[in-house]
Amino acid sequence: MDFRVVQGNIAELETPAIVVNIFEGAEEPRGAAAVVDQQLDGAVAGLISDGEIKGKRGEITLIHTLGRIPTGRVIVVGLGKADDLTLDVVRSVAGGVSRHLRSKHVTSYISIVHGAGALDPGECAQAVVEGTAMGLYRFDKYKSKSDNDQVEEVTLAELNGDLIDQIQGGVDRGEVISAAVSRCRDMSNEPANTMTPSAMAEHALEVAQETGIEINVLDRDNMAELGMGSLLGVAQGSDEPPKLIVLKYNGDPDNSDNNLGLLGKGITFDSGGLDLKSAAGMLTMKGDMAGGASVIGAMQAIARFKPKVNVVGIVAATENMPGGKAQRPGDVVRAMNGKTIEIGNTDAEGRLVLADAVCYARSLGLTRLVDVATLTGAVVVALGDLASGIFGNDQGWTDQVVEAGASVGERFWELPTYSEYKRQYRSDIADIKNTGERGGGAITGAMIIGEFADDAAWAHLDIAGTARTTRTSGYTIKGATGVPVRTLVALAEALSAS
């Protein structure tokens, strides 16, 4: 799909459809909608007066022009209340409009830059592109007969020529971000028989080759040499070879202290191991590598934007299977830093692979860490699917990650990491166990990972409730969501700016 920017009056441009907007409560059309209304002899104003157009957020009204203006259709989309307008509203509205027009077999259309009169025009343009591309996302490669309707071109029209460069910059950024999110979604939607640890490494290699960043992929022997017994313990039940994928972007090579480590859980299928999941619980476990996919997607965009910060993406990729060599409840494994872990439950494997990923990050000298994982069902019970859980050992760092998410419309809610919770995962025979009690399960899961961060500023994102969705709405499509790719990119850029 191509995005273009043109200067001109949208009502005078020839195209299959144009998109304008209106705020909730408006008694008459304004801006571009007013210009279109005048050309259509008051059709938009009449629909407002009749109560058919209310301007509620996401409301879509299609008007056929019958040849009165160069376009065949006008879409009037509601932006909701003016006081509630945000970039995420713009993003969501653009996604809904794009799918509506695709359903009408429209292959190209022209839109104004929603929100540009109230918010930064470049940022609004970026939000429109992101929402459109993410809203039109489909994963249908395995369907014999897929829907052939495609939106091939979207043009943003702006009457003020002084804003064209700013809008074009926003479009360019939006294309990079949406491509990164799509990679994460594609990887997470792939079935586990094709998205293996080796396939994840191939995706990372593509990113490295396309952007010029460094890549190193550690295999089982490399990990054994480094003493990664925690990760290898999870991997030993599978015939698929594990991979520790390392992507390095050097944005500030003369300042090694200016660094960021992004760590992702890459369990390409989670059967639960010998503590086998139920059939229903196993059904979506191809997506247990969404954290790793988000790191690879984020590194793709970070390499394009070139922020002034050194970023290392680390993905611990393996299957968790109940093969004849699988680790057992009661086993003890030793992580890369020498800390021993008693296996209380083989289905608590994400914290085990991330333990060694965190150790490896620390061995590289990384001092600011964010790990991303579909870690616990407990966080879904606590927060549902509207917010990801965040945990950390440094309040300032945790706040900075939350702020990065808020800036792009991804929500995080902090849960506590009180030291008293540590008693839940004490072991009688090892340093710690990999499980706590039922109460506070999301907290103890996070804190077990944090045991390996030492004095680094560390934040853990539990995306078990937000990595997938069962419904399509706005720019979110049923299946993998791509959370939190945009947050990780925003975080890297915020560090660069500071």
C-alpha positions as CSV (number, residue, x, y, z in Angstrom):
1,M,0.0,0.0,0.0
2,D,1.3,3.4,-0.9
3,F,0.8,6.7,1.0
4,R,1.0,10.0,-0.7
5,V,0.7,13.7,0.3
6,V,-0.9,16.3,-1.9
7,Q,-1.7,20.0,-1.6
8,G,-5.2,21.0,-2.6
9,N,-8.9,21.3,-1.8
10,I,-10.1,17.8,-1.1
11,A,-13.5,18.6,-2.6
12,E,-11.9,19.2,-5.9
13,L,-9.7,16.1,-6.2
14,E,-10.7,13.2,-8.4
15,T,-10.8,9.9,-6.5
16,P,-13.2,7.1,-5.7
17,A,-13.8,8.4,-2.1
18,I,-12.8,11.3,0.2
19,V,-12.8,11.3,4.0
20,V,-13.7,14.3,6.1
21,N,-14.7,14.6,9.8
22,I,-16.9,16.2,12.4
23,F,-16.8,16.5,16.2
24,E,-19.6,15.2,18.4
25,G,-22.1,18.0,19.2
26,A,-21.2,20.1,16.2
27,E,-24.3,21.8,14.9
28,E,-22.8,22.4,11.4
29,P,-19.9,21.0,9.4
30,R,-16.6,22.9,9.7
31,G,-13.3,23.0,7.8
32,A,-13.1,20.5,4.9
33,A,-16.4,19.0,5.8
34,A,-18.0,22.5,5.4
35,V,-16.4,22.9,1.9
36,V,-17.7,19.5,0.9
37,D,-21.1,20.3,2.3
38,Q,-21.3,23.5,0.2
39,Q,-20.5,21.5,-2.9
40,L,-23.2,19.0,-2.0
41,D,-25.9,21.6,-1.5
42,G,-26.0,21.2,2.3
43,A,-26.2,17.4,2.4
44,V,-23.9,17.1,5.3
45,A,-25.6,19.8,7.3
46,G,-28.9,18.2,6.6
47,L,-27.8,14.9,8.0
48,I,-26.5,16.6,11.1
49,S,-29.8,18.4,11.5
50,D,-31.7,15.2,11.1
51,G,-29.6,13.5,13.7
52,E,-28.1,10.9,11.4
53,I,-24.7,12.4,11.8
54,K,-23.9,12.8,15.5
55,G,-20.1,12.9,15.3
56,K,-19.6,10.2,17.9
57,R,-16.1,8.6,17.9
58,G,-15.8,6.1,15.0
59,E,-19.2,6.9,13.5
60,I,-19.1,6.5,9.7
61,T,-21.6,8.0,7.3
62,L,-21.3,7.4,3.6
63,I,-22.8,9.9,1.2
64,H,-23.0,9.2,-2.6
65,T,-22.2,12.4,-4.5
66,L,-24.0,11.5,-7.7
67,G,-21.5,13.4,-9.8
68,R,-21.8,16.8,-8.0
69,I,-18.1,16.7,-7.1
70,P,-15.2,14.7,-8.7
71,T,-15.3,12.0,-6.1
72,G,-18.1,9.3,-6.0
73,R,-18.3,9.0,-2.3
74,V,-17.9,11.1,0.8
75,I,-17.2,9.6,4.2
76,V,-17.9,11.7,7.2
77,V,-16.3,10.2,10.2
78,G,-17.0,11.2,13.8
79,L,-14.0,12.2,16.0
80,G,-16.0,12.3,19.3
81,K,-15.9,15.2,21.6
82,A,-13.3,17.9,20.7
83,D,-12.0,18.0,24.3
84,D,-11.2,14.3,24.2
85,L,-9.3,14.3,20.9
86,T,-5.9,12.5,21.1
87,L,-3.6,11.0,18.6
88,D,-4.9,7.6,19.5
89,V,-8.4,8.7,18.6
90,V,-7.0,9.8,15.2
91,R,-5.3,6.4,14.9
92,S,-8.4,4.4,15.8
93,V,-10.7,6.4,13.5
94,A,-8.3,6.0,10.6
95,G,-8.3,2.3,11.1
96,G,-12.1,1.9,11.1
97,V,-12.5,4.1,8.0
98,S,-10.0,2.2,6.0
99,R,-11.7,-1.1,6.6
100,H,-15.1,0.4,5.9
101,L,-13.9,1.6,2.5
102,R,-12.2,-1.7,1.7
103,S,-15.6,-3.4,2.4
104,K,-17.1,-1.1,-0.3
105,H,-14.4,-2.3,-2.7
106,V,-12.6,1.1,-2.7
107,T,-9.0,0.6,-3.7
108,S,-7.8,4.2,-3.3
109,Y,-9.1,7.2,-1.4
110,I,-8.1,10.7,-0.2
111,S,-8.4,11.8,3.4
112,I,-7.8,15.0,5.3
113,V,-5.3,14.8,8.2
114,H,-7.7,14.3,11.1
115,G,-7.0,16.4,14.1
116,A,-4.4,18.6,12.4
117,G,-6.3,21.8,13.4
118,A,-6.0,21.0,17.1
119,L,-2.9,18.8,17.4
120,D,0.6,18.7,15.7
121,P,-0.1,18.1,12.0
122,G,2.9,15.9,11.5
123,E,2.0,13.7,14.5
124,C,-1.6,13.5,13.2
125,A,-0.4,12.4,9.8
126,Q,1.7,9.7,11.4
127,A,-1.3,8.6,13.4
128,V,-3.5,8.4,10.3
129,V,-0.9,6.3,8.4
130,E,-0.4,4.0,11.4
131,G,-4.1,3.6,12.0
132,T,-4.8,3.0,8.3
133,A,-2.0,0.4,7.8
134,M,-2.6,-1.4,11.1
135,G,-6.4,-1.3,10.6
136,L,-6.1,-2.9,7.1
137,Y,-3.7,-5.6,8.3
138,R,-4.7,-9.2,7.4
139,F,-3.0,-12.5,8.0
140,D,-4.5,-14.8,5.3
141,K,-1.5,-16.4,3.7
142,Y,-2.8,-19.9,4.5
143,K,-6.3,-19.4,3.1
144,S,-6.9,-21.0,-0.3
145,K,-9.4,-18.3,-1.1
146,S,-8.5,-15.0,0.5
147,D,-10.4,-11.7,0.2
148,N,-9.0,-10.0,-2.9
149,D,-10.1,-6.5,-1.9
150,Q,-7.1,-4.3,-1.2
151,V,-6.6,-0.7,-0.5
152,E,-3.7,0.1,-2.8
153,E,-3.2,3.9,-2.2
154,V,-4.2,6.4,0.4
155,T,-3.5,10.1,-0.1
156,L,-3.5,12.8,2.6
157,A,-4.7,16.2,1.3
158,E,-3.8,19.5,2.9
159,L,-4.8,22.9,1.7
160,N,-2.0,24.8,3.5
161,G,1.2,24.4,1.6
162,D,3.3,25.4,4.6
163,L,2.3,22.1,6.3
164,I,3.1,19.7,3.5
165,D,6.7,18.9,4.5
166,Q,5.6,18.4,8.1
167,I,2.8,16.1,7.0
168,Q,5.2,14.2,4.7
169,G,7.5,13.6,7.6
170,G,4.7,12.2,9.7
171,V,3.7,9.9,6.8
172,D,7.3,8.6,6.5
173,R,7.4,7.8,10.2
174,G,4.0,6.2,10.2
175,E,5.1,3.8,7.4
176,V,8.2,2.7,9.4
177,I,6.2,2.1,12.6
178,S,3.3,0.3,10.9
179,A,5.8,-2.0,9.1
180,A,7.5,-2.9,12.4
181,V,4.1,-3.7,14.0
182,S,3.1,-5.8,11.0
183,R,6.3,-7.8,11.3
184,C,5.6,-8.5,14.9
185,R,2.0,-9.4,14.1
186,D,3.0,-11.7,11.2
187,M,5.5,-13.5,13.4
188,S,3.0,-14.0,16.2
189,N,0.2,-15.1,13.9
190,E,2.3,-17.8,12.2
191,P,1.6,-21.3,13.3
192,A,4.2,-22.9,15.6
193,N,5.2,-25.5,12.9
194,T,6.6,-22.6,10.8
195,M,7.5,-20.0,13.4
196,T,10.2,-22.0,15.1
197,P,13.2,-20.6,17.0
198,S,15.2,-20.9,13.8
199,A,12.5,-19.0,11.9
200,M,12.6,-16.2,14.5
201,A,16.3,-16.0,13.9
202,E,15.7,-15.7,10.1
203,H,13.4,-12.8,10.7
204,A,16.0,-11.1,12.8
205,L,18.6,-11.7,10.1
206,E,16.3,-10.0,7.6
207,V,16.0,-7.0,9.8
208,A,19.8,-6.9,10.2
209,Q,20.4,-7.2,6.4
210,E,17.8,-4.6,5.6
211,T,19.0,-2.0,8.1
212,G,22.7,-2.8,8.5
213,I,22.6,-3.5,12.3
214,E,24.7,-6.2,13.8
215,I,23.3,-9.7,14.5
216,N,24.7,-12.7,16.5
217,V,22.7,-15.9,17.0
218,L,23.9,-18.2,19.8
219,D,23.1,-21.9,19.4
220,R,22.8,-24.6,22.0
221,D,26.6,-25.2,22.2
222,N,27.3,-21.4,22.6
223,M,24.7,-21.2,25.4
224,A,26.2,-24.2,27.2
225,E,29.6,-22.6,27.1
226,L,28.2,-19.5,28.7
227,G,26.4,-21.6,31.4
228,M,22.8,-20.8,30.4
229,G,21.4,-23.7,32.2
230,S,18.1,-22.0,32.9
231,L,17.3,-21.4,29.2
232,L,18.6,-24.8,28.1
233,G,16.6,-26.6,30.8
234,V,13.4,-25.3,29.1
235,A,14.8,-26.2,25.6
236,Q,15.8,-29.8,26.4
237,G,12.3,-31.2,25.9
238,S,12.1,-30.1,22.3
239,D,13.7,-31.3,19.0
240,E,13.8,-27.7,17.8
241,P,17.2,-26.2,18.5
242,P,17.0,-23.1,20.8
243,K,18.4,-19.7,19.7
244,L,19.5,-16.7,21.6
245,I,19.1,-13.9,19.0
246,V,21.1,-10.7,19.6
247,L,20.6,-7.5,17.5
248,K,22.8,-4.5,18.1
249,Y,22.2,-0.9,17.0
250,N,25.0,1.4,17.8
251,G,23.5,4.9,17.8
252,D,26.0,6.5,20.3
253,P,29.2,4.4,19.8
254,D,31.4,6.9,21.8
255,N,29.1,6.6,24.9
256,S,28.7,3.0,26.0
257,D,26.8,4.2,29.1
258,N,24.0,5.5,26.9
259,N,22.4,2.1,26.4
260,L,19.1,0.2,26.3
261,G,18.5,-3.5,26.4
262,L,15.2,-4.9,25.0
263,L,14.7,-8.5,26.0
264,G,11.9,-10.7,24.6
265,K,10.5,-14.1,25.6
266,G,10.5,-16.2,22.4
267,I,8.6,-19.4,23.4
268,T,7.5,-20.5,19.9
269,F,5.1,-23.1,21.4
270,D,4.3,-23.6,25.0
271,S,2.8,-27.0,25.8
272,G,3.5,-26.4,29.5
273,G,6.2,-29.1,29.4
274,L,5.6,-32.0,31.7
275,D,3.2,-29.8,33.7
276,L,1.0,-30.0,30.5
277,K,-1.5,-27.3,29.8
278,S,-5.1,-28.1,29.1
279,A,-6.2,-28.4,25.4
280,A,-8.0,-25.0,25.6
281,G,-5.0,-23.4,27.4
282,M,-2.6,-24.7,24.7
283,L,-4.6,-23.5,21.7
284,T,-3.1,-20.0,21.4
285,M,0.3,-20.9,22.6
286,K,1.9,-20.3,19.2
287,G,1.7,-16.7,20.4
288,D,3.9,-17.2,23.4
289,M,6.8,-15.7,21.4
290,A,5.0,-12.3,21.0
291,G,7.5,-10.6,23.4
292,G,10.4,-11.7,21.2
293,A,8.6,-10.7,18.1
294,S,8.0,-7.2,19.5
295,V,11.7,-6.8,20.2
296,I,12.6,-7.8,16.6
297,G,9.9,-5.5,15.2
298,A,11.1,-2.6,17.4
299,M,14.7,-3.1,16.4
300,Q,13.6,-2.8,12.8
301,A,12.1,0.6,13.4
302,I,14.8,1.8,15.7
303,A,17.4,1.1,13.1
304,R,15.4,3.1,10.6
305,F,15.0,6.2,12.9
306,K,18.6,6.1,14.1
307,P,18.2,7.6,17.6
308,K,21.3,8.6,19.6
309,V,21.3,5.6,21.9
310,N,22.9,2.1,21.8
311,V,20.2,-0.5,21.7
312,V,20.6,-4.3,22.0
313,G,17.7,-6.6,21.3
314,I,17.9,-10.0,22.9
315,V,15.4,-12.8,22.2
316,A,15.5,-16.1,24.0
317,A,13.8,-18.5,21.6
318,T,12.8,-22.1,22.2
319,E,9.9,-24.4,22.4
320,N,8.6,-25.8,25.8
321,M,7.8,-29.4,25.0
322,P,7.3,-32.6,27.1
323,G,9.8,-34.7,25.2
324,G,11.7,-37.6,26.8
325,K,14.5,-35.3,27.8
326,A,12.2,-32.6,29.2
327,Q,13.1,-31.1,32.6
328,R,11.0,-32.3,35.5
329,P,9.3,-30.6,38.4
330,G,11.9,-30.7,41.2
331,D,14.9,-30.4,38.9
332,V,17.5,-27.7,39.7
333,V,19.1,-25.6,36.9
334,R,21.9,-23.0,37.1
335,A,21.6,-19.7,35.3
336,M,24.4,-17.9,33.6
337,N,25.3,-15.8,36.7
338,G,25.5,-19.0,38.8
339,K,22.2,-18.6,40.6
340,T,20.3,-21.9,41.0
341,I,16.6,-22.3,40.4
342,E,14.4,-25.2,41.6
343,I,11.7,-26.1,39.0
344,G,8.4,-25.8,40.8
345,N,6.4,-26.0,37.6
346,T,7.6,-26.6,34.1
347,D,4.9,-24.3,32.7
348,A,6.6,-21.3,34.4
349,E,9.2,-21.3,31.7
350,G,9.2,-17.7,30.5
351,R,11.0,-16.5,33.6
352,L,13.6,-19.2,33.1
353,V,14.5,-18.2,29.6
354,L,14.5,-14.5,30.5
355,A,16.7,-15.1,33.5
356,D,19.5,-16.1,31.2
357,A,18.6,-13.3,28.7
358,V,18.9,-10.8,31.5
359,C,22.2,-12.3,32.6
360,Y,23.5,-12.0,29.1
361,A,22.4,-8.4,28.8
362,R,24.2,-7.6,32.0
363,S,27.4,-9.3,30.7
364,L,27.3,-6.9,27.8
365,G,27.2,-4.0,30.2
366,L,23.6,-2.9,29.6
367,T,22.3,-0.8,32.5
368,R,18.7,0.0,31.4
369,L,16.6,-3.1,30.6
370,V,13.1,-3.8,29.5
371,D,11.9,-7.3,29.2
372,V,8.7,-8.2,27.3
373,A,6.8,-11.5,27.9
374,T,3.4,-13.1,27.7
375,L,4.3,-14.3,31.2
376,T,1.3,-15.0,33.3
377,G,-2.4,-15.7,33.2
378,A,-2.5,-13.8,36.5
379,V,-2.0,-10.5,34.8
380,V,-5.0,-11.2,32.6
381,V,-7.1,-11.7,35.7
382,A,-5.9,-8.5,37.2
383,L,-6.0,-6.2,34.1
384,G,-7.9,-7.9,31.3
385,D,-6.9,-7.0,27.8
386,L,-6.9,-3.3,28.0
387,A,-3.6,-2.7,29.7
388,S,-0.3,-4.5,30.1
389,G,1.2,-5.0,33.5
390,I,4.5,-3.3,34.3
391,F,6.9,-4.1,37.2
392,G,10.3,-2.7,38.0
393,N,13.1,-2.0,40.4
394,D,13.6,1.7,39.7
395,Q,10.6,4.0,39.9
396,G,12.0,6.6,37.5
397,W,12.8,4.0,34.9
398,T,9.3,2.4,35.3
399,D,7.7,5.8,34.9
400,Q,9.7,6.5,31.7
401,V,8.5,3.3,30.1
402,V,4.9,4.1,31.1
403,E,5.2,7.6,29.6
404,A,6.6,6.1,26.4
405,G,3.6,3.9,26.1
406,A,1.2,6.7,26.9
407,S,2.7,8.7,24.1
408,V,1.7,6.1,21.5
409,G,-1.6,4.9,23.0
410,E,-0.3,1.7,24.6
411,R,-1.3,1.5,28.3
412,F,0.6,0.0,31.2
413,W,-0.4,-0.4,34.8
414,E,2.2,-0.7,37.5
415,L,1.9,-3.5,40.0
416,P,4.1,-3.6,43.2
417,T,7.3,-5.5,43.7
418,Y,7.4,-5.5,47.5
419,S,10.3,-7.4,49.0
420,E,7.9,-9.4,51.1
421,Y,6.7,-11.3,48.0
422,K,10.1,-12.9,47.8
423,R,9.2,-15.5,50.5
424,Q,6.8,-17.1,48.0
425,Y,9.6,-18.3,45.8
426,R,12.2,-19.4,48.4
427,S,13.6,-22.9,47.8
428,D,14.7,-25.4,50.4
429,I,17.4,-26.7,48.1
430,A,18.3,-23.9,45.7
431,D,18.7,-20.2,45.6
432,I,15.1,-19.6,44.4
433,K,12.2,-21.5,42.9
434,N,10.6,-20.6,39.5
435,T,7.1,-20.4,41.1
436,G,5.3,-18.5,43.9
437,E,1.9,-18.9,45.3
438,R,-1.4,-18.4,43.5
439,G,-2.0,-15.0,45.0
440,G,0.2,-12.4,43.3
441,G,1.3,-14.7,40.5
442,A,2.0,-11.9,38.1
443,I,4.1,-10.1,40.7
444,T,6.3,-13.1,41.7
445,G,6.8,-14.1,38.1
446,A,8.1,-10.7,37.4
447,M,10.3,-10.5,40.5
448,I,11.9,-13.9,39.7
449,I,13.2,-12.3,36.4
450,G,14.2,-9.2,38.4
451,E,16.4,-11.4,40.6
452,F,18.9,-11.4,37.7
453,A,19.0,-7.7,36.9
454,D,21.5,-6.9,39.7
455,D,22.0,-3.1,39.8
456,A,20.6,-2.4,36.3
457,A,17.4,-0.3,36.0
458,W,14.9,-3.0,35.0
459,A,11.3,-3.0,33.9
460,H,9.2,-6.1,33.0
461,L,6.2,-5.8,30.7
462,D,3.7,-8.7,31.0
463,I,1.7,-8.6,27.8
464,A,-0.2,-11.9,28.3
465,G,-3.6,-10.0,28.1
466,T,-2.7,-7.5,25.3
467,A,-0.5,-9.5,22.9
468,R,-3.7,-11.0,21.3
469,T,-7.3,-9.9,20.9
470,T,-10.5,-11.7,20.0
471,R,-12.1,-8.8,18.2
472,T,-11.4,-6.2,15.5
473,S,-11.8,-2.6,16.5
474,G,-10.1,0.6,15.3
475,Y,-6.5,-0.2,14.3
476,T,-6.5,-3.5,16.3
477,I,-7.2,-6.7,14.3
478,K,-8.3,-10.0,15.7
479,G,-5.2,-12.0,16.4
480,A,-1.8,-10.7,17.3
481,T,-1.8,-7.0,18.2
482,G,1.9,-6.0,17.9
483,V,2.0,-4.6,21.5
484,P,4.4,-3.1,22.6
485,V,6.5,-2.4,19.5
486,R,5.5,1.2,19.4
487,T,6.3,1.7,23.1
488,L,9.8,0.3,22.7
489,V,10.5,2.5,19.8
490,A,9.2,5.6,21.6
491,L,11.3,4.7,24.6
492,A,14.5,4.5,22.5
493,E,13.7,7.9,20.9
494,A,12.9,9.4,24.3
495,L,16.4,8.3,25.6
496,S,17.9,9.8,22.5
497,A,16.2,13.1,23.0
498,S,17.3,13.3,26.6
